[in-house]
Amino acid sequence: MNRIVMLMLVMIGMSISLFAQHERHEMPAGKKPPENDTSGNMHRHHRGHNRNIDTGMHPGKIPMSHSFSLNLPMNRNGSGTGWLPDASPMYGYMIHSGKWMHMVHGSIFLRYDNQNFNNDDKRGDSRFDAPTWFMVMGQRKVGEKGLFHYSSMFSFDPVIEGGKGYPLLFQTGESYEGKPLVDRQHPHDLFSELSVSYAHAFTRDIDAFVYVGYPGEPALGPVTFMHRPSALDNPNSPISHHWVDATHITFGVVTAGVRVGKFKLEGSSFTGREPDEERYGFDKPRFDSWSGRFSFNPTMNWALQVSHGYLKSPEELHPGENINKTTASAIYSVDMGNENRLNATVLWGMNKQKEHDGENAFMAEGAWRLSKAAIYTRYEFTEKSAEELVLGPEIEEHQVFGVHAFTLGANYDLFEIYKTRLAIGGQWSWYGAPQALNTIYGNNPMAVQVYLRIYPALMKMNMNMK
């Protein structure tokens, strides 16, 4: 609990320090910027202050383009090289410095989590904790057609959660003290991404890019859960995380891609092994796995993708097991004005080992934002083996169980200060599993959480890419 209090104080101090700089560099009195600037042209030179922090577009400043294209809006940025809809909201801070444009994103949940509160004698746990992530990214033009971009992402999970991570029923993946983690979400590494990229615009409709990360994210799966607009309000990772987007922390990845109009094709070479138990270090790059992804954004409201990858020895405790991973997803976002937004995602993923049936996962999640309030939900069906759930020798390890999970939650922004928001919220979850698991999990286990969330205010973006 002391760690959580200390972290909250650090975050508040950082926010006040950062935005004090903004106030000192604010526009002169009497000259208020328009709420939505439509005059920005991303190709013109920066004529504003040498350094300014903002959450909107002021006249004379260069709107930040997409990370891998001078001809796409930044709202399409997801995680790694993945695409979101152009209508996606962006919560963050913008910093202008000379020819550079930087963005700061992040989220912290201060919460109480009780998993399986209705079956006290079965699997489950409760605790106070604080899932966190922070991201700093920046870019600048190189000549008239080139774009250099860097991205860094980190988390305080190793400090707060410890090696065991946080309680989450039916979650599996990775290990702690040489044992598989089960019914817990593993902590994310201190450094989740340190990447650079170069993109070149051949024409308005044709771009090519190269992305290098250590760690980074290969072209596999949809935009990872913590960056999807439909999942921003939910402090939990999906229990299908290791079926769909667990490769978002990969120690060693190179991705090359090309965009033609509304389509993008990309491929990656990367390290198949998931991060080890040492959450503060850098694992050995292997480049022993590969993936390919095809993306299509038919309109500003949709982002579609299909992908496939081969992961060599992803689990440290099962080095002889390789996985073929296939995913498909659709992400939807619509802005109805006055910060009234609807975001939704449906996705499917499958893990397939040689000589074993594939294990499937399906998820649908949505969030409805009404000014200061948000209502969100998530439904999952995930096939998990007895080996994944560590059910013991009495059950054949390759026997597969279909697990359902449903979450309903809501939160409300209490106030906004220095363009940083504090929200209060809570959620309830229900889990359904075959009766064969009742002796371990009980009948229809449930979970409840209450939390405070600290996050940046909404950025008002200019998407007029001239």
C-alpha positions, 0 to 999 in steps of 0.5 A: 500500500505504501508503494501505491501511495508513493507512486501516486505522489510521484505521478502528481508531482510529475504532472504539476512540474510538466504542466507548470512549463506549459503555463509559462509558455502559454499564448499571450493574454487575450489570444485564445486558440480555437478549440479545433484548429483546421488550418494546420498543414503537416508539411509546413515549418514550425513557427510557434514557441521553441517549446510548448506543451499542449493537448490541441493544435494551435495555428502555426504548429505542425500537426503530428502525423502518423508514426509511419506515414507523413500522409496519415493522421496520428489518431491511427497510431496504435501499439507497435506498427498496428492501426487504429481507426482515424476517428479514435480518441487520443489522450495525452500531452503534446510537446513541441521542441524545434523541429521535433514533436513529442507525445506523452501518454499514460494511465495509472489505476489505484485499485482494490481487486477481489477475485472470486469473492463468492468462493472464499475457499477456492482459487482467487486472491484480493489485494490493493495494487496499481497497474501502470503504463507510460509512453513517450514518443517523438518524431521529425521530418527527414528531408521532404519525404522522410520521417524519423520516429522513436517510441519508449514505453515503460511500466512500474508493475515490477515495483508495485505488483512484484514478480507474481503480478496481480490477481486475475482468474483464469489468466495464464502465461509466463512464470515466477520463481520457476513456476507457471503463473496461473490466475494472475496477470504477470507484471509487465517489464520496466521497459516495454518498448524502446524503438526507432523507425524510418518511413518514406513517402513515395507518393501521397498513397504509397509509404514504406517503413522499417521499425526496429525495437529492443524491446518492441512489438512485431506485426502480429495481432490487433493493437494491444489491449492497453492502447485500444480505445474500447479497453482504456477504462478497464484495468485488467488485461483480457484472459485471452492476452496470450492468444492475441497480443502477448507479443507486445513486449518482444526483446528484438524485432525488425518490421518492414511494411508498405502502405498502398492507399487504405491497405498495409502489408508488413512482416516481422522477424523477432524473438519468440521467447516471452520476457523472463522473470527478471523484469528490469533487464533486457533479454537475449535477442534471438530473431528466431520467429516471424509474422505477417499482417495485412491491415485495411482501414476502409473508412475513418471509423474502422480498422481491420487486420488479419495476421499469422506468426510462428513463435519458437519456444515462447514459454521458458518452462516449455522450451520444446513447444513452438506455437503458430498464432493466427488472429483477426480483428475489427476495431470501431470508433465514432465521435458523436461530438461533445466527447460523446464517443463509442468504441468497440473491438471484436477479435479472434485468436488461435494458438496451435501446437504441432500435433495438437488441436488449436486453442481458440479465443474470442473477445468482444469489448465496448466503451461508451463515453458520455462527457465525464462518464464512461460505461464499458463491457467485455466478453471473452470465450477462451479455450485453456488446457489443463496444462495452462491452468495447472490442474494437476496430474489427475486431469490429462494435461492436453484436455481443453476447457472453454472459459467464459468471462464477462465484465461490466464497469463504469467510471466518472471523471471527478475533476481535471487539473493541468489537463490531467484527469482523476476518475473514480470507477468500479467493475464486476466480473462473472466467470463461467467454466465447465463443472469439472472445474467447480472443485477448484474454482467454485460455481460461477466465480465472480470478481469486483474492483473499485479504483481511481484512475489518473490519465491525460485529458482528451487531445483535440486533433486536426485530421485534415491531412492536406 
